[in-house]
């Protein structure tokens, strides 16, 4: 039986070509986000879960410290979260069999001097969920998991938007 594997020189050239194509097209692994600001204050109407996920991401992914007092912050992240649950489908007996979960978040970032760094932006996520009348506890658990996933996704999106501030020069007095 013959071995029909790819010859070693051809394998090397394929590997090198793949690496060159990936670097040539601008492919780059995301690194940590750095901001030109040292402190950030988070305010607004949001669930404790969203605030927790966002604070964790900011602490682990930024060179910026989350402060608990507004007068200690250089920038302010203002968030308004509106979670919702909409009926999606009914069965023939008129019982609910599906929901649409909605996570809508509006946020903006301002400098302590009042300058708007990121204008009010919207993040709108939905997840569709089947619901079984015979297992309502399973439906509640699934709802919690889906909202958790959406809040983590929102936190990551806000962190990426904050990363765009590294291109803006901080205001120096």
C-alpha positions in Angstrom: 0.0 0.0 0.0 1.4 3.4 -1.0 1.5 6.4 1.2 -0.2 9.2 -0.7 0.5 12.0 1.8 1.5 15.5 0.7 5.3 15.8 0.3 7.1 17.8 3.1 8.2 20.7 0.8 4.7 21.2 -0.5 3.3 21.1 3.0 5.7 23.8 4.1 4.9 26.0 1.1 1.2 25.7 1.8 1.6 26.7 5.4 3.8 29.7 4.6 1.4 30.8 1.9 -1.5 30.6 4.3 0.3 32.7 6.9 1.2 35.3 4.3 -2.4 35.5 3.0 -3.7 35.9 6.6 -1.3 38.7 7.5 -1.6 40.4 4.1 -5.3 40.8 4.4 -5.1 42.6 7.7 -6.1 39.6 9.9 -5.2 40.4 13.5 -6.1 38.7 16.8 -7.9 41.1 19.1 -5.7 42.3 21.9 -6.6 44.0 25.1 -8.4 47.3 24.9 -6.5 50.4 26.0 -8.1 53.7 26.7 -6.4 57.1 27.0 -8.4 57.6 30.3 -7.5 56.3 33.7 -11.0 56.1 35.4 -14.5 55.4 34.3 -17.9 55.7 36.1 -20.9 53.6 35.1 -24.4 55.0 35.7 -27.9 54.6 34.5 -30.8 52.3 34.7 -29.7 48.7 34.2 -30.0 45.3 35.8 -27.5 44.2 38.4 -26.4 41.4 36.0 -25.5 43.8 33.1 -23.6 46.0 35.5 -21.7 43.0 36.9 -20.8 41.6 33.5 -19.7 45.0 32.2 -17.7 45.8 35.3 -15.9 42.4 35.1 -15.1 43.0 31.4 -13.8 46.5 32.1 -11.7 45.3 35.0 -10.2 42.5 33.0 -9.9 44.0 29.6 -8.9 47.7 30.1 -6.2 49.7 31.6 -8.9 51.9 33.1 -10.3 51.6 36.6 -14.0 51.5 37.3 -14.7 54.0 40.1 -17.6 54.1 42.5 -17.9 57.9 42.8 -18.6 60.2 39.8 -16.2 62.9 41.0 -13.3 60.4 40.6 -14.0 59.6 37.0 -12.5 61.0 33.8 -15.2 59.5 31.6 -18.8 58.5 32.3 -20.6 55.5 30.7 -24.4 56.1 30.9 -26.5 53.0 30.2 -30.3 52.5 29.9 -31.3 48.9 29.7 -34.8 47.8 28.6 -35.3 44.0 28.8 -38.6 42.7 27.4 -40.5 39.5 26.7 -43.0 39.3 23.9 -45.4 36.5 23.0 -44.3 35.0 19.7 -46.6 32.0 19.0 -49.7 30.2 20.3 -50.9 26.6 19.8 -54.4 25.6 18.6 -55.7 25.7 22.1 -54.6 29.4 22.5 -51.7 28.5 24.9 -48.4 30.3 24.5 -45.7 28.2 22.9 -43.0 30.7 22.1 -41.5 34.0 23.3 -39.2 36.6 21.9 -36.8 37.9 24.4 -35.5 41.5 23.8 -32.5 43.2 25.3 -32.4 46.9 24.3 -29.5 49.0 25.6 -28.8 52.6 25.0 -25.5 54.0 26.1 -23.3 57.1 25.7 -19.9 58.1 26.9 -19.1 61.6 28.1 -15.9 63.2 29.3 -16.0 64.8 32.8 -15.9 68.2 31.1 -19.2 67.4 29.4 -17.8 66.6 25.9 -19.6 63.7 24.2 -17.1 61.0 23.3 -19.6 58.4 22.0 -23.0 59.7 21.2 -26.1 57.8 22.3 -26.0 54.4 20.6 -28.4 51.5 20.6 -27.7 47.8 21.0 -30.8 45.7 20.2 -30.6 41.9 20.6 -33.4 39.3 20.4 -33.6 35.6 21.1 -36.6 33.4 20.2 -37.5 30.8 22.8 -39.9 27.8 22.6 -42.0 27.3 25.7 -43.6 24.1 26.9 -46.7 24.3 29.1 -45.7 20.9 30.5 -42.3 22.1 31.8 -42.6 25.8 32.9 -39.5 25.6 35.1 -37.4 24.6 32.1 -38.8 27.6 30.2 -37.8 29.9 33.1 -34.3 28.5 33.2 -33.9 28.9 29.5 -35.1 32.5 29.7 -32.5 33.2 32.4 -29.8 31.7 30.3 -30.8 33.6 27.2 -30.9 36.9 29.0 -27.5 36.1 30.6 -26.1 35.4 27.1 -27.5 38.7 25.7 -26.2 40.8 28.6 -22.7 39.3 28.1 -22.9 40.0 24.4 -24.0 43.6 25.1 -21.1 44.0 27.6 -18.6 42.8 24.9 -20.1 45.2 22.3 -19.8 48.2 24.7 -16.2 47.2 25.5 -15.4 47.2 21.7 -17.0 50.6 21.3 -15.0 51.9 24.2 -11.9 50.6 22.4 -12.7 53.1 19.6 -11.8 55.9 22.2 -8.2 55.0 21.9 -8.2 56.8 18.5 -9.5 60.0 20.2 -7.1 62.2 22.1 -8.0 62.9 25.7 -8.8 66.4 26.7 -5.9 67.8 28.7 -6.5 70.9 30.9 
